[in-house]
Amino acid sequence: MKKNDEVITLTPSEKETLLLICSNLNQKEVADQRGLDFETIQSQCKIIRAKLYANSMAVAVFRAMALGIITQDEVDRIMDTDWQGLK
């Protein structure tokens, strides 16, 4: 687990991926939305989970919110986006 003095940060790209996962997009849809390869998103998700000591993206989202890495306002904004065109 994280040490008390350890600061966990995500790159802007990792944060964007995490927020898109919050909007209920799967990794393929996130890749399409971001114009990146599926393998890039898979790799980012693995890195995000490792940085946040999470065994799933759901836990990663919870921990990122608890640590203030992402905010409820950011999640609300991304949840208000209509991604129907992607599915």
N, C-alpha and C positions, 0 to 999 in steps of 0.2 A: 504494500500500500504506500501511498504518498507520505513523504516525511512532512512534518509540521511546517518546516520552513521552505518546502519546495513550491515554486511558483509554476503552475501549469498554464501554458499558453497554446493557442492554436494559430496557425497561419491564417491570413484572410481567406485563402482558398479552402482550407479545412473548415473554417467557420461557415463559409457559404455552403459547402457540402452538407454540413451538419444541419444547418437551417432548412435546406431543401428536403433532407430526410424527415425533419419535423413536419413538413407539409404533406407527409404521407406518400411521397414519391419513392419508388424503389430505386436501387442503384442504377439500373439501366436508364430509367427516366431522368435521374439526376445527370447522368452522363450526356444524354440527349439535350437536356435543358442548358447545360454548361458548355456544350460543344467539345466535350472531352471524350477520350476513349473510356470504355467500360472498365478496362483494367486499371486505369488511373484512379477512377472513383473507388474501385475495390481496394486499391492500395491505400488511398486516403482514409477510407473507413477503418481499415486495419490499424493505421497509424493513430487515428482519433481514439479508437478503443484502447490502444496501448497507452497513450498519453493520459487518458482518463481512468485507467485501470478498470475498464468495463468489459464485460463478456458479451455485450450486445449493444447495438446502436441505441436502443431504448434507455439502457442504463447510462450510456454516454451522454444522451440528451439531459437526463435527470441530473447527472453530476455536473455537466457544463452549466446548467441553470443554477445549481446550488453554489457553484464557485463564482458565479457572476460572469462567466465567459460569454454566455448568451443571455439575453434578457427576455422577460415575458413579452415586452413590446415588440422585440424582433420576431419572436415566435408568432405573435398575433398577426403581425404584418404579413409574414410569409404564409400563414394559414388563410388569410383573406385573398390570396392570389388564386386565380382560377387556372388550374393546370389541366383541365379537361381536354384541351387540344393535344396533350401529350399522350393520353391513354387511348 
